[in-house]
Amino acid sequence: MGSVVFDGAIYSKMISMGAGNLKIHSDEINNLNVFPIPDGDTGDNMLMTMTGGTNAIIPNETNLSKVSEKISSGMLLGARGNSGVILSQFFYGISEGFKGLEAADTQQIGEAFKNGVKHAYDSVMTPAEGTILTVAKDATAYACSVNAETPVDFFDAFIKEAKQSLERTPDLLPVLKKAGVVDSGGAGLIYIVNGMKKSLTDPNSKLETESKSENSDMHSGSQAQPKQLDLDSFNEDSELEFGYCTELMLRLQNKKTDTKNFDVEIIRKFLNENGNSVVAFKTGTIVKLHVHTMTPDKILAFCQQFGEFLTVKIENMSLQHNTIYKDDDEKLETKVTPAAQERKTYGVVAVASGKGIKQTFLDYGADFIVDGGQSMNPSAQDFIKAFEQINADTIFVLPNNGNVILAAQQAAKMYKDSQVHVIETKNIGQGLAVVTMMDTENCSTDEIIENLNLSMQGVETFSVSHCVRDTQMDGFELHSGDYIGFCDKSIVASDNERKKTVIDTIDKMDFSDHEVCIFIRGTDSDEKEASEISDYIKQKHNGTEIFEIDGGQDIYSYIMVLE
């Protein structure tokens, strides 16, 4: 071990500097994008996941077990995108390896990292080699094999093998070799561990991320800035229709209760009797809760029997509801749910971006829209907040993006107040097919899930976006600035003129086995062009029913769905 004591304070510093180093290189990680459209977000997703951990650091705490547990909890909630979820599970496994330890020696660090690799692999149903998983596995195995004497030696060995493993990723994953890049998640992990090691060798380095308040707002520009409430929208004659959204953190006190054996169900039962949208859980001696109630004073008085408040937030939901926001595009989140609404049997959460697409999901029966999608992957905590709002026994989640599914599944496992089922919709087309076919009458939950999965079969989604780098793919010579048409990750058309690219894409689409075409235009298209393209579809495929949506989505100029 040398003179370094690997305790909670050291680990906190390492996580902060790991996040700081990743932040410096996050754009570089984003640009390691396999598909050449402007949707690279691995660096941002991993950074926001790490930020969840840094925001959970306990100041001045030296107990390694306590610190690592809090950090991993923050990462699990903040996890975004597939790489972010895998990263959070890696650090969760490490925290489990540190469980019960005040400090660790080098061998215990190695065993914790092995546990991290196991949890990372277990988080993915079908693990793919040539990804962050492989880099973490190879680097951990090598670092444990060299019999490192000190933590610095361990991390030196980890980084050495991680770099070599990263260079091998294109040989393991053909899509990487095809695109001429290494795995972005694996590259991000190396930057994180480099920062962690630097905290051991240069503890006075300033690689830490900015303040928590700055970090909590970072998401690649995708999160809307806080809106200003219109206080006049709740005046002297207004009635409190929707109650108060009440959230608090309670530190249990030994003089008031048995903190070690306290059953949080006592509080949960009281909350359900005095409100709804209840979430309450205990971590150590801290109870965190959320409830919609007409009487927050009763909630505070009841909880104070057992401890003292660390934080309290009470918001007038009628004021929030009545406030008129100038930016309606970003406020289409949910149908209005009064605080007094009775709990229902089924609810639906859908992930979407663009005003028109969001509204379409709501019109077809979704209860809550989680803002996000390509380049804007929501976190596990975003999903949990959505689950809280719906107040249903069973919730179906439509991620509508392959890079969102793991975060949705992670949130589903963490949430205990409803049965949550993630329907693995990988694009907007599949999501629309599912929500339009959803029938919860006279069916069991298992039957509903089976029918929803069946409804996705045969749905094809084509998109048009612009190319961000010169490359060759699927027989096309692509140039930065060109438009490309594609289905899944296969390119079917390319041209430097947008309308021609869309027409060429339509000509590659097989309408013969489909009755419906949903035609969705994005923010960088125009009404005249969209109308001309729509007319082209009608003339060429006059037996197909066409639904036109002004989607308002970014990145994709047009989305065309065949059902």
Stockholm file with secondary structure:
# STOCKHOLM 1.0

chainA/1-563         MGSVVFDGAIYSKMISMGAGNLKIHSDEINNLNVFPIPDGDTGDNMLMTMTGGTNAIIPNETNLSKVSEKISSGMLLGARGNSGVILSQFFYGISEGFKGLEAADTQQIGEAFKNGVKHAYDSVMTPAEGTILTVAKDATAYACSVNAETPVDFFDAFIKEAKQSLERTPDLLPVLKKAGVVDSGGAGLIYIVNGMKKSLTDPNSKLETESKSENSDMHSGSQAQPKQLDLDSFNEDSELEFGYCTELMLRLQNKKTDTKNFDVEIIRKFLNENGNSVVAFKTGTIVKLHVHTMTPDKILAFCQQFGEFLTVKIENMSLQHNTIYKDDDEKLETKVTPAAQERKTYGVVAVASGKGIKQTFLDYGADFIVDGGQSMNPSAQDFIKAFEQINADTIFVLPNNGNVILAAQQAAKMYKDSQVHVIETKNIGQGLAVVTMMDTENCSTDEIIENLNLSMQGVETFSVSHCVRDTQMDGFELHSGDYIGFCDKSIVASDNERKKTVIDTIDKMDFSDHEVCIFIRGTDSDEKEASEISDYIKQKHNGTEIFEIDGGQDIYSYIMVLE
#=GR chainA/1-563 SS CTTCCEEHHHHHHHHHHHHHHHHHHHHHHHTCCSSSSSCCCHHHHHHHHHHHHHTTCCTTCCCHHHHHHHHHHHHHHHCBHHHHHHHHHHHHHHHHHTTTCSEECHHHHHHHHHHHHHHHHHTSSSCCSSSHHHHHHHHHHHHHHTTCSSHHHHHHHHHHHHHHHHHHHHHHCHHHHHHTCCCHHHHHHHHHHHHHHHHHHCTTCCCCCCCHHHHTTCSTTCSCCCCCCCGGGSCTTCCCCSCEEEEEEEEECTTTSCTTTCCTHHHHHHHHHSCEEEEEEEETTEEEEEEEESCHHHHHHHHTTTEEEEEEEEEEHHHHHHCCCSCGGGGCCBCCCCTTCCCEEEEEEEEECSHHHHHHHHHTTCSEEEECBTTBCCBHHHHHHHHHHHCEEEEEEECCSTTTHHHHHHHHHHCCSSEEEECCCCSHHHHHHHHHHCCCTTCCHHHHHHHHHHHHTTCEEEEEEECCSCEEETTEEECTTCEEEEETTEEEEEESSHHHHHHHHHHHSCCTTCSEEEEEECTTSCHHHHHHHHHHHHHHCTTSEEEEEECCCSSCSEEEEEC
#=GC SS_cons         CTTCCEEHHHHHHHHHHHHHHHHHHHHHHHTCCSSSSSCCCHHHHHHHHHHHHHTTCCTTCCCHHHHHHHHHHHHHHHCBHHHHHHHHHHHHHHHHHTTTCSEECHHHHHHHHHHHHHHHHHTSSSCCSSSHHHHHHHHHHHHHHTTCSSHHHHHHHHHHHHHHHHHHHHHHCHHHHHHTCCCHHHHHHHHHHHHHHHHHHCTTCCCCCCCHHHHTTCSTTCSCCCCCCCGGGSCTTCCCCSCEEEEEEEEECTTTSCTTTCCTHHHHHHHHHSCEEEEEEEETTEEEEEEEESCHHHHHHHHTTTEEEEEEEEEEHHHHHHCCCSCGGGGCCBCCCCTTCCCEEEEEEEEECSHHHHHHHHHTTCSEEEECBTTBCCBHHHHHHHHHHHCEEEEEEECCSTTTHHHHHHHHHHCCSSEEEECCCCSHHHHHHHHHHCCCTTCCHHHHHHHHHHHHTTCEEEEEEECCSCEEETTEEECTTCEEEEETTEEEEEESSHHHHHHHHHHHSCCTTCSEEEEEECTTSCHHHHHHHHHHHHHHCTTSEEEEEECCCSSCSEEEEEC
//
